[in-house]
């Protein structure tokens, strides 16, 4: 506790809110204006609402599982490849840099960034495609991320996050647009992060060489990983400073989108990095079909939720929440005869 000039005790969290009013841009979302949570509870003396959201996300099981979920390369032996966890941390770092420069709410941005991929499937986007094929064509990782924080965590209680953080999580991808500038920043940061670290990983894997990147793009964006990130981040700050919108300077945005298209053409589609995707999708399809037929073999939480949600919804939640290695181990346990297990592992 701190004391104000009258000697009365004052919460540290109130000091943070006062600092926001003094130092943040008028375009920032002020924590005091939050729409709140679905289930109110006693306020924290030392943290603001968005700081609490950040901490709830970091301490969640779904967040820890991100370390064993694919970004682009499946279960890589080389530990220097990105995982869904390292991607999330890079997004949070880029988002905070942009947010700080624009004097917006860093705590809100960080919480959204750390939670934006909690619902990602095993095997990256290959797993997302599998859930679309075998469960529901409308399945997306960002909708699943919202479901994780609103329901699946804490055995059906969810994380009880603020409305603004949930809004940013579910609107970080595609044509969706978050309701706060802080949420929109995460969308830009997500794209900046994956474009650049996927190039870095593709070069490490031998899928690309630095010389493969078109010269007209490196002339604009830079020739190194760090220079490209710096160019893109600076372009967002320059175009958005003291404005009520988040955007990027047009010529940098055009080059960034061309670089993204280059990645889709050379890495994300029909490259060595994607050669195993059909196997991953088949693996998840087999697991999905198995548990639909034998739902009683799922963990108790998922099985007990069937009457409320339906068996396929619950199986999707279970399979989508798996890590790469857990899905592979389950597949071995269910479909590979034990007498062959040693041969399969060689």
C-alpha positions in Angstrom: 0.0 0.0 0.0 1.0 3.6 -0.7 -0.1 6.7 1.2 -1.6 9.7 -0.5 -1.0 13.2 0.8 -3.8 12.9 3.3 -2.2 9.9 4.8 -4.9 7.5 3.6 -3.9 4.1 2.1 -4.1 3.8 -1.7 -3.9 0.7 -3.9 -0.9 0.4 -6.2 -3.3 -0.5 -9.0 -5.0 2.9 -8.6 -1.6 4.6 -9.1 -1.3 2.7 -12.4 -4.7 3.9 -13.5 -3.7 7.5 -12.6 -0.5 7.2 -14.7 -2.6 6.0 -17.6 -4.7 9.2 -17.4 -1.6 11.3 -17.2 0.7 9.8 -19.8 -1.3 7.7 -22.4 -2.6 9.1 -25.7 -6.2 10.1 -25.8 -6.6 7.3 -28.4 -5.6 4.7 -25.9 -8.1 2.4 -24.2 -8.0 3.3 -20.5 -8.2 0.3 -18.2 -10.7 2.1 -16.0 -13.2 2.0 -19.0 -13.2 -1.8 -19.3 -16.5 -3.5 -20.0 -15.4 -5.9 -17.3 -15.7 -9.7 -16.9 -18.5 -12.1 -17.1 -18.0 -13.0 -13.5 -17.0 -10.0 -11.3 -14.6 -10.6 -8.4 -12.7 -8.5 -5.9 -10.2 -6.1 -7.4 -6.5 -6.6 -7.0 -4.6 -4.2 -4.9 -1.4 -4.3 -6.9 -2.5 -5.0 -10.5 -4.8 -3.5 -13.0 -7.5 -5.6 -14.8 -5.4 -6.1 -17.9 -2.3 -7.0 -15.9 -4.4 -9.7 -14.2 -5.5 -11.0 -17.5 -1.9 -11.2 -18.7 -1.0 -13.2 -15.6 -4.0 -15.5 -15.9 -3.0 -16.3 -19.4 0.7 -17.0 -18.6 -0.3 -19.3 -15.8 -2.8 -21.3 -17.9 -2.3 -24.9 -19.1 -3.1 -23.8 -22.6 -0.2 -21.3 -22.6 2.3 -23.9 -21.4 1.2 -26.3 -24.1 2.2 -23.8 -26.8 5.9 -24.7 -26.3 5.2 -28.1 -27.9 2.9 -27.0 -30.8 4.2 -26.4 -34.3 4.7 -23.1 -35.9 5.7 -24.2 -39.4 8.1 -27.1 -39.0 6.7 -30.3 -37.4 8.3 -31.5 -34.1 11.7 -30.2 -35.1 14.8 -31.8 -33.7 16.7 -28.5 -34.0 15.5 -26.5 -31.0 16.2 -23.2 -32.8 13.0 -23.5 -34.9 10.1 -21.5 -33.7 7.2 -23.1 -31.8 3.8 -21.6 -31.2 5.2 -20.4 -27.8 8.2 -18.5 -29.2 5.9 -17.1 -31.9 3.6 -15.8 -29.2 6.5 -14.2 -27.3 7.7 -12.5 -30.4 4.3 -11.1 -31.2 4.0 -9.8 -27.6 7.4 -8.1 -27.9 6.7 -6.4 -31.3 3.2 -5.4 -30.1 4.5 -3.7 -27.0 7.2 -1.8 -28.9 4.5 -0.4 -31.2 2.1 0.3 -28.4 4.7 2.1 -26.2 5.7 4.3 -29.1 2.1 5.3 -29.8 1.4 5.8 -26.0 -1.3 3.2 -26.0 -2.2 0.7 -23.3 0.7 -1.8 -23.2 -1.0 -4.0 -20.6 -4.0 -4.6 -22.8 -1.8 -5.2 -25.9 0.4 -7.7 -24.1 -2.5 -9.7 -22.7 -4.1 -10.0 -26.1 -0.8 -11.0 -27.7 -0.1 -13.7 -25.1 -3.5 -15.1 -25.5 -4.1 -14.8 -29.2 -3.0 -18.4 -30.2 -4.1 -20.4 -27.1 -6.6 -22.3 -29.3 -4.1 -23.3 -32.0 -4.2 -27.0 -32.9 -1.3 -29.4 -32.9 0.8 -29.3 -36.2 0.0 -25.7 -36.8 -2.4 -24.8 -39.6 -2.4 -28.4 -40.8 -4.3 -29.2 -37.6 -6.7 -26.3 -38.2 -7.4 -27.7 -41.7 -8.0 -31.2 -40.2 -10.6 -29.8 -37.7 -12.3 -28.0 -40.6 -12.5 -31.2 -42.6 -13.5 -33.6 -39.9 -15.4 -31.4 -37.4 -16.7 -28.1 -38.8 -15.7 -26.0 -41.9 -16.1 -22.9 -39.7 -13.5 -24.0 -37.2 -10.7 -21.4 -36.8 -7.9 -21.2 -34.3 -9.0 -17.7 -33.2 -12.5 -18.8 -32.4 -11.0 -21.8 -30.5 -8.7 -19.4 -28.6 -11.8 -17.6 -27.4 -13.4 -20.8 -26.4 -10.3 -21.8 -24.4 -10.3 -18.6 -22.4 -14.1 -18.4 -21.9 -14.7 -22.1 -21.2 -12.1 -24.8 -21.6 -9.6 -23.6 -19.1 -10.1 -24.3 -15.4 -12.4 -27.3 -16.1 -15.2 -25.3 -17.6 -14.8 -22.0 -15.7 -12.5 -20.3 -18.2 -10.1 -17.6 -17.3 -12.8 -14.9 -16.9 -10.8 -12.3 -18.9 -12.0 -8.8 -19.6 -14.2 -8.1 -22.6 -11.4 -6.1 -24.4 -8.8 -8.9 -24.1 -11.3 -11.5 -25.4 -12.3 -9.1 -28.3 -8.6 -8.7 -29.3 -8.0 -12.5 -29.2 -10.9 -13.5 -31.4 -10.3 -10.6 -33.9 -6.6 -10.9 -34.4 -6.8 -12.7 -37.7 -8.3 -12.6 -41.2 -10.7 -9.8 -42.0 -11.7 -9.4 -38.4 -11.0 -6.1 -36.6 -10.6 -5.6 -32.9 -12.6 -2.9 -31.1 -9.5 -1.3 -29.6 -6.4 0.1 -31.2 -4.4 -2.1 -28.9 -6.1 -5.2 -30.4 -5.4 -4.0 -33.9 -1.7 -3.6 -33.0 -1.6 -7.3 -32.2 -2.9 -8.1 -35.6 -0.1 -6.2 -37.2 2.5 -7.6 -34.8 1.3 -11.1 -35.5 1.8 -10.7 -39.2 5.2 -8.9 -38.8 6.4 -11.7 -36.5 5.4 -14.7 -38.6 6.5 -13.3 -41.9 10.0 -12.7 -40.6 10.5 -15.6 -38.3 9.1 -18.1 -40.9 11.7 -16.8 -43.4 14.4 -17.3 -40.8 13.2 -20.8 -40.1 12.9 -21.6 -43.8 16.4 -20.5 -44.4 17.6 -22.6 -41.5 15.8 -25.6 -42.9 17.3 -25.1 -46.4 13.9 -24.5 -47.9 15.0 -20.9 -48.8 18.3 -19.1 -49.2 18.6 -15.4 -48.5 19.1 -14.8 -52.2 15.7 -16.3 -53.0 13.9 -13.3 -51.6 13.1 -10.9 -54.5 15.5 -8.0 -54.7 12.7 -5.5 -55.1 11.5 -6.5 -51.6 14.8 -6.5 -49.8 15.6 -3.1 -51.3 12.5 -1.8 -49.5 12.3 -3.9 -46.4 15.9 -4.8 -45.7 18.2 -7.8 -46.2 18.3 -9.2 -42.7 15.8 -10.5 -40.2 16.2 -7.6 -37.8 16.2 -4.9 -40.5 13.0 -6.1 -42.0 11.3 -6.2 -38.6 12.6 -2.7 -37.8 11.3 -1.4 -41.1 7.8 -2.8 -40.7 7.5 -1.8 -37.0 8.7 1.8 -37.8 6.2 2.0 -40.7 3.3 1.2 -38.4 4.5 3.8 -35.8 5.1 6.5 -38.4 1.7 5.9 -40.1 -0.3 5.7 -36.8 1.3 8.2 -34.5 -1.2 10.6 -33.0 -4.0 9.2 -35.0 -7.1 7.2 -34.1 -6.2 4.3 -36.3 -3.5 1.7 -36.7 -2.0 1.4 -40.2 1.3 1.1 -42.1 2.9 3.4 -44.6 1.6 2.4 -48.0 4.9 1.4 -49.8 6.0 -0.7 -46.8 2.6 -2.3 -46.5 2.7 -3.2 -50.2 6.1 -4.7 -49.9 5.2 -6.6 -46.7 2.1 -8.2 -48.4 4.2 -9.1 -51.4 6.7 -10.8 -49.0 3.8 -12.6 -47.4 2.6 -13.8 -50.8 6.2 -15.0 -51.5 6.1 -17.1 -48.4 2.8 -18.7 -49.3 4.2 -19.6 -52.7 7.6 -20.8 -51.6 7.1 -22.1 -48.0 3.5 -22.5 -46.9 2.3 -24.4 -50.0 4.0 -27.4 -51.6 7.5 -27.0 -49.9 9.6 -29.4 -48.0 8.3 -27.8 -44.8 4.8 -28.9 -45.7 5.6 -32.4 -47.1 4.3 -34.1 -43.9 1.1 -32.1 -43.6 -1.1 -34.8 -45.1 0.2 -37.3 -42.6 -0.5 -35.0 -39.7 -4.0 -34.4 -40.9 -4.6 -38.1 -41.3 -3.2 -38.7 -37.8 -5.7 -36.1 -36.3 -8.5 -37.6 -38.4 -7.9 -41.0 -36.9 -7.8 -39.6 -33.4 -11.0 -37.6 -34.0 -12.8 -40.6 -35.4 -11.6 -42.9 -32.6 -12.8 -40.6 -29.8 -16.1 -39.9 -31.5 -16.7 -43.6 -31.3 -15.3 -44.1 -27.9 -15.7 -40.8 -26.1 -15.5 -42.5 -22.7 -11.8 -42.8 -23.2 -11.3 -39.0 -23.2 -10.4 -37.2 -20.0 -13.3 -36.8 -17.6 -13.8 -33.1 -18.3 -14.4 -33.6 -22.0 -16.5 -36.7 -21.5 -18.7 -35.1 -18.9 -19.4 -32.1 -21.2 -20.9 -34.2 -24.0 -24.5 -33.9 -22.8 -24.2 -30.1 -23.0 -22.1 -29.7 -26.1 -22.4 -32.8 -28.1 -19.8 -35.5 -28.7 -18.1 -34.0 -31.8 -17.7 -30.6 -30.2 -16.0 -32.2 -27.1 -13.8 -34.4 -29.2 -12.7 -31.3 -31.2 -11.8 -29.5 -28.0 -9.8 -32.5 -26.8 -7.9 -33.1 -30.0 -7.4 -29.4 -30.8 -5.8 -28.9 -27.4 -3.2 -31.6 -27.8 0.5 -30.8 -28.4 2.3 -32.4 -31.3 4.0 -35.0 -29.2 0.9 -35.8 -27.2 -1.0 -36.4 -30.4 1.7 -38.6 -31.8 2.0 -40.6 -28.6 -1.8 -41.1 -28.5 -1.7 -42.3 -32.1 1.0 -44.8 -31.2 -0.9 -46.1 -28.2 -4.1 -46.5 -30.1 -3.0 -47.7 -33.6 0.5 -49.2 -33.5 0.7 -52.7 -32.1 3.0 -52.8 -29.1 5.2 -55.6 -30.6 6.1 -53.2 -33.4 6.6 -50.2 -31.1 10.4 -50.5 -31.0 10.6 -50.7 -34.8 8.3 -47.7 -35.2 10.5 -45.6 -32.9 13.7 -46.4 -34.8 
